[in-house]
Amino acid sequence: MQEAYYSAIFKRKSSRKFTQERVQEEKIQSILQSIEELTPLENDIKTEIKIMDADSMKGLLAIKAPHYVLFYSEEKPNDLENAGFLLQQVDLMLSDMGIGSCWLGLGKPTEKAVGKDGMNYVIALAIGPTSEPVHRQSKAEFKRKKMEEIYQGSHFSSIMEAVRLAPSGTNSQPWFFVEEENTLHAFCAKKGKLKAMLYERINRMDMGIGLCHLWLAGLAEGYEVDLFREVSEREPTLPNYEYTYSASLKKK
Ligand SMILES: Cc1cc2nc3c(=O)[nH]c(=O)nc-3n(C[C@H](O)[C@H](O)[C@H](O)COP(=O)(O)O)c2cc1C
């Protein structure tokens, strides 16, 4: 599975033009089964992922799709990073299956789409068959920052290439990674007050998405990848950025 998700990194794109046909029921069942086997960033955060019909989302800016993947979580530290990490695996899974998907930061679930055990709705993916290709033909089609804008280091360029291609809200790519021996420290760009209010939640999910690509690329290259958050006294610093996570990479 993880190999397939890794391959999808290099061809995936957001799909926004859905035919409104339904995805075959067997495929929905297979997605739901794979969702059971996803790896979280944090083991102790309760989450729920469900696939709902078109009438589960509202909001003028929501993309119209035949199904939505809705993500719910209990509220805990690192919950949004965990959401990004988990739901990006679903985005890549769908791309691998040839099903279109698009992250949906704008839009709200309707009353019928409530989470169990009082979990909060976090974010959704719009998914379904599309009227345009689901994959990019080449890397040149990705609009992304240059490697030097997101990475200081030299040993993990190919892993960082997978991070560079990761999707983010409004394509803001808020991440910067600093290498220290066999560890990559992940930082998120600090924003002014207004932007911080608008984007704080999305940026935290973006960081989880970037970490998901890092993890998959590390595994694909034969590393053992350990993702952790340094305790506050030992947190690395970088001017104008906020520390989020670290990834230690050891050859198996
Ligand atoms: C957390 C998050 C929220 C997003 N919200 C929306 C959205 O509400 N509407 C939309 O059209 N695209 C949304 N996107 C898609 C991004 O605009 C898109 O991923 C980015 O521009 C990169 O393009 P690509 O996914 O085609 O590579 C979102 C992406 C992320 C990661």
The ligand as an ORCA input file, in Angstrom:
! r2SCAN-3c Opt
* xyz 0 1
  C      -5.645     21.691      3.773
  C      -6.046     22.014      2.352
  C      -7.240     22.715      2.101
  C      -7.627     22.979      0.791
  N      -8.828     23.591      0.557
  C      -9.252     23.780     -0.738
  C     -10.542     24.328     -1.002
  O     -11.311     24.656     -0.080
  N     -10.915     24.489     -2.293
  C     -10.094     24.134     -3.338
  O     -10.489     24.296     -4.496
  N      -8.866     23.599     -3.119
  C      -8.433     23.402     -1.850
  N      -7.204     22.828     -1.609
  C      -6.380     22.367     -2.727
  C      -5.137     23.232     -2.954
  O      -5.510     24.460     -3.513
  C      -4.152     22.457     -3.857
  O      -3.766     21.284     -3.200
  C      -2.899     23.256     -4.184
  O      -3.232     24.398     -4.945
  C      -1.881     22.420     -4.974
  O      -2.418     21.931     -6.166
  P      -2.507     20.363     -6.465
  O      -3.253     19.723     -5.326
  O      -3.262     20.253     -7.774
  O      -1.120     19.817     -6.563
  C      -6.797     22.578     -0.307
  C      -5.602     21.898     -0.033
  C      -5.237     21.606      1.267
  C      -3.989     20.822      1.500
*
